Amino acid sequence: MKIAWGISGAGHLLRESVEVMEKLKEKHEIKVFLSRAGEEVARMYGVLKRIGDFPIVRESKQGYAFPSCGAFNLGKFDVFIISPATSNTVAKIRLGIADSLLSCCATQALKSKVPLILVPTDSKPIIETKAPDGQVFKIYVRKIDLEHLEALKKEGTIIVEHPYELENILERLL
Ligand SMILES: Cc1cc2nc3c(=O)[nH]c(=O)nc-3n(C[C@H](O)[C@H](O)[C@H](O)COP(=O)(O)O)c2cc1C
């Protein structure tokens, strides 16, 4: 499969997402779309170099119109995965805002019937996560963020709790 893989600025599930990307690379063609915040956070969690081993579109090198998102309209990808997906990017996609690399790509994917899979960081009421230095802390997810996920699900977006589930989901899409 031709996979477009969005990485947003989330620390939660970031290392696990990179691990899964590296595994799926053996079977699939993957191009990474990296948000500006994603680049900063990946550097903090020590995985930016590994992400740089993939063909990559960096938001930090783009203008405001995101021509690279046109690839979704032109049928260049079979699926768009965003893992991890920040609450910011999820909210924009749900509300139809397309002013960042990932929200613009997701909008074009949806408008061109390309399946969209999100692995949101804020997927249940309480999340336990780790700071870049390994310190564990809790996030109390807002109701609005959970509502966004429910609304996107109703529209046909596939919502996944953990990147480790992605391989099975892709098998089903084949
Ligand atoms: C170290 C670090 C970790 C972060 N982790 C998360 C996260 O797990 N989930 C989240 O929703 N935002 C997280 N953020 C905040 C986002 O990076 C911020 O909202 C950013 O604007 C998101 O932009 P993007 O959605 O375009 O990538 C984190 C920020 C930092 C500095």
The ligand as an SDF file (V2000), in Angstrom:
LIG
                    3D

 31 33  0  0  0  0  0  0  0  0999 V2000
    6.9870   17.8670   24.6840 C   0  0  0  0  0  0  0  0  0  0  0  0
    5.5940   18.1190   24.1590 C   0  0  0  0  0  0  0  0  0  0  0  0
    4.7000   17.0790   24.0700 C   0  0  0  0  0  0  0  0  0  0  0  0
    3.3950   17.2930   23.5990 C   0  0  0  0  0  0  0  0  0  0  0  0
    2.5250   16.2410   23.5630 N   0  0  0  0  0  0  0  0  0  0  0  0
    1.2570   16.4360   23.1540 C   0  0  0  0  0  0  0  0  0  0  0  0
    0.3460   15.3350   23.1370 C   0  0  0  0  0  0  0  0  0  0  0  0
    0.6780   14.1950   23.4900 O   0  0  0  0  0  0  0  0  0  0  0  0
   -0.9320   15.5670   22.7310 N   0  0  0  0  0  0  0  0  0  0  0  0
   -1.3520   16.8190   22.3100 C   0  0  0  0  0  0  0  0  0  0  0  0
   -2.5260   16.9510   21.9480 O   0  0  0  0  0  0  0  0  0  0  0  0
   -0.4890   17.8800   22.3000 N   0  0  0  0  0  0  0  0  0  0  0  0
    0.7890   17.7220   22.7140 C   0  0  0  0  0  0  0  0  0  0  0  0
    1.6740   18.7880   22.7090 N   0  0  0  0  0  0  0  0  0  0  0  0
    1.1920   20.1380   22.2540 C   0  0  0  0  0  0  0  0  0  0  0  0
    1.2520   20.2840   20.7020 C   0  0  0  0  0  0  0  0  0  0  0  0
    2.5850   20.1210   20.2340 O   0  0  0  0  0  0  0  0  0  0  0  0
    0.7210   21.6650   20.2720 C   0  0  0  0  0  0  0  0  0  0  0  0
   -0.6770   21.7390   20.5480 O   0  0  0  0  0  0  0  0  0  0  0  0
    0.9620   21.9530   18.7910 C   0  0  0  0  0  0  0  0  0  0  0  0
    0.4610   23.2440   18.4700 O   0  0  0  0  0  0  0  0  0  0  0  0
    0.2840   20.9210   17.9040 C   0  0  0  0  0  0  0  0  0  0  0  0
    0.4750   21.2500   16.5330 O   0  0  0  0  0  0  0  0  0  0  0  0
    0.1180   20.1810   15.4080 P   0  0  0  0  0  0  0  0  0  0  0  0
   -1.2200   19.6130   15.7500 O   0  0  0  0  0  0  0  0  0  0  0  0
    0.0540   20.9840   14.1290 O   0  0  0  0  0  0  0  0  0  0  0  0
    1.2140   19.1860   15.3370 O   0  0  0  0  0  0  0  0  0  0  0  0
    2.9760   18.5960   23.1770 C   0  0  0  0  0  0  0  0  0  0  0  0
    3.9090   19.6380   23.2520 C   0  0  0  0  0  0  0  0  0  0  0  0
    5.1880   19.4110   23.7430 C   0  0  0  0  0  0  0  0  0  0  0  0
    6.1530   20.5690   23.8370 C   0  0  0  0  0  0  0  0  0  0  0  0
  1  2  1  0
  2  3  1  0
  2 30  2  0
  3  4  2  0
  4  5  1  0
  4 28  1  0
  5  6  2  0
  6  7  1  0
  6 13  1  0
  7  8  2  0
  7  9  1  0
  9 10  1  0
 10 11  2  0
 10 12  1  0
 12 13  2  0
 13 14  1  0
 14 15  1  0
 14 28  1  0
 15 16  1  0
 16 17  1  0
 16 18  1  0
 18 19  1  0
 18 20  1  0
 20 21  1  0
 20 22  1  0
 22 23  1  0
 23 24  1  0
 24 25  2  0
 24 26  1  0
 24 27  1  0
 28 29  2  0
 29 30  1  0
 30 31  1  0
M  END
$$$$
